[in-house]
Amino acid sequence: MRRMLIPVMLFGLLPMTTPTPLPAVEPLPKLSGSLTKEQASAFAKLALKGAGKEFPHKPGIVFNAAADVKTPKALHPAFFGCFDWHSAVHGHWLLVRVLKQFPDVAEAKEIRTVLADHLTAENLKAEADYFARPDAKSFERPYGWNWLLKLADELHTWDDADAKKWSANLRPLAEVIANRYIEFLPKQTYPIRSGVHSNTAFGLSFAHDYAKTVGNAKLQSAIEDRAKAYYGKDADAPARWEPDGADFLSPSLCEADLMRRVLPAAEFREWFAKYLPGAAKGEPATLFAPATVTDRTDPQLVHLDGLNLSRAWCMRSIAPAFPADSPTRAMLIASATKHAEAALKQVASGDYAGEHWLASFAVYMLSTPAPE
């Protein structure tokens, strides 16, 4: 049986200093295409290290005066770790997901302590108040918004006494973000088709899931309307140009992963056949083959490990829209497996450039059911 090293943690771009060595992670057998308790424990250990690590830090603030210059924790008392705000947010999502799925995981007590310390009503009010700043209109839009609503979604569906309290504490901030989407989307005439934080399709995907979970019909409708307007007539996606050198998202696959959410299955299959007409043959080849990463201490190049993970979850999510005997389904499943295998063994690189964010991508990918 093949064995692999189990991965690590969260996310952003950063100038690197000498990496801090991490404890050795015991190799574990690849038991299945789903998240195992052993993997969850390894990821959680790394996420816990990042959650309280205030520096190094990349702020997203606009400084209007000297009084604005504060420490990360003073600015963001809930989400101050993991190098940047969005990585801190999805690091908390990882901890919630792991504890929710494996309540007896070895790190359970420590996870609860961190979540209880960070997700207080006071801390989250301060986070919501930050968005009221005149210069914070575009703060973390849409990437951080998307992950914040993913965290809210995860807590909302967890039948746990602590989780219900954390969910209630987070709700005002989630509502601020939901309203930001509703206000902004009519103004965004054109989608952003990059492979990084600004990508519109990814920025709408988790928000759509959240809207359906909590019954926010206005947000759901806004997202579906814009998705169809942005992408409904797309054909022959230029996926042969992927990847860019610093992508951690696939523009073409993120778009398809959003459209399978908003279109009926039959309509989606028709749309997809025009959008990626060579998919059944694994074309373009650069989309269906894992990206090569040459330096995991480089904060831009290591993005490509994240690309391999996000491609895998997109393909896992898209494949079930096709019949069991579909060549397109078979190709997506095979490519998703290759991408996952290429990336999972690299998440624990020993360098904070990737380790502050990649475990969240790994956990989400492994939480996405692997189709047969």
Rosetta blueprint (number, residue, H / E / L):
1 M L
2 R L
3 R E
4 M E
5 L L
6 I L
7 P L
8 V L
9 M L
10 L E
11 F L
12 G L
13 L L
14 L L
15 P L
16 M L
17 T L
18 T L
19 P L
20 T L
21 P L
22 L L
23 P L
24 A L
25 V L
26 E L
27 P L
28 L E
29 P E
30 K L
31 L L
32 S L
33 G L
34 S L
35 L L
36 T L
37 K H
38 E H
39 Q H
40 A H
41 S H
42 A H
43 F H
44 A H
45 K H
46 L H
47 A H
48 L H
49 K H
50 G H
51 A H
52 G L
53 K L
54 E L
55 F L
56 P L
57 H L
58 K L
59 P L
60 G L
61 I L
62 V L
63 F L
64 N L
65 A L
66 A H
67 A H
68 D H
69 V L
70 K L
71 T L
72 P H
73 K H
74 A H
75 L H
76 H L
77 P L
78 A L
79 F L
80 F L
81 G L
82 C L
83 F L
84 D L
85 W H
86 H H
87 S H
88 A H
89 V H
90 H H
91 G H
92 H H
93 W H
94 L H
95 L H
96 V H
97 R H
98 V H
99 L H
100 K H
101 Q H
102 F L
103 P L
104 D L
105 V L
106 A L
107 E L
108 A H
109 K H
110 E H
111 I H
112 R H
113 T H
114 V H
115 L H
116 A H
117 D H
118 H H
119 L L
120 T L
121 A H
122 E H
123 N H
124 L H
125 K H
126 A H
127 E H
128 A H
129 D H
130 Y H
131 F L
132 A L
133 R L
134 P H
135 D H
136 A H
137 K L
138 S L
139 F L
140 E L
141 R L
142 P L
143 Y H
144 G H
145 W H
146 N H
147 W H
148 L H
149 L H
150 K H
151 L H
152 A H
153 D H
154 E H
155 L H
156 H H
157 T L
158 W L
159 D L
160 D L
161 A H
162 D H
163 A H
164 K H
165 K H
166 W H
167 S H
168 A H
169 N H
170 L H
171 R H
172 P H
173 L H
174 A H
175 E H
176 V H
177 I H
178 A H
179 N H
180 R H
181 Y H
182 I H
183 E H
184 F H
185 L H
186 P H
187 K H
188 Q L
189 T L
190 Y L
191 P L
192 I L
193 R L
194 S L
195 G L
196 V L
197 H L
198 S L
199 N L
200 T H
201 A H
202 F H
203 G H
204 L H
205 S H
206 F H
207 A H
208 H H
209 D H
210 Y H
211 A H
212 K H
213 T H
214 V H
215 G L
216 N L
217 A H
218 K H
219 L H
220 Q H
221 S H
222 A H
223 I H
224 E H
225 D H
226 R H
227 A H
228 K H
229 A H
230 Y H
231 Y H
232 G L
233 K L
234 D L
235 A L
236 D L
237 A L
238 P L
239 A H
240 R H
241 W H
242 E L
243 P L
244 D L
245 G L
246 A L
247 D L
248 F L
249 L L
250 S L
251 P H
252 S H
253 L H
254 C H
255 E H
256 A H
257 D H
258 L H
259 M H
260 R H
261 R H
262 V H
263 L L
264 P L
265 A H
266 A H
267 E H
268 F H
269 R H
270 E H
271 W H
272 F H
273 A H
274 K H
275 Y H
276 L L
277 P L
278 G L
279 A H
280 A H
281 K H
282 G L
283 E L
284 P L
285 A H
286 T H
287 L H
288 F H
289 A L
290 P L
291 A L
292 T L
293 V L
294 T L
295 D L
296 R L
297 T L
298 D L
299 P L
300 Q L
301 L L
302 V L
303 H H
304 L H
305 D H
306 G H
307 L H
308 N H
309 L H
310 S H
311 R H
312 A H
313 W H
314 C H
315 M H
316 R H
317 S H
318 I H
319 A H
320 P H
321 A H
322 F L
323 P L
324 A L
325 D L
326 S L
327 P H
328 T H
329 R H
330 A H
331 M H
332 L H
333 I H
334 A H
335 S H
336 A H
337 T H
338 K H
339 H H
340 A H
341 E H
342 A H
343 A H
344 L H
345 K L
346 Q L
347 V L
348 A L
349 S L
350 G L
351 D L
352 Y H
353 A H
354 G H
355 E H
356 H L
357 W E
358 L H
359 A H
360 S H
361 F H
362 A H
363 V H
364 Y H
365 M H
366 L H
367 S H
368 T L
369 P L
370 A L
371 P L
372 E L
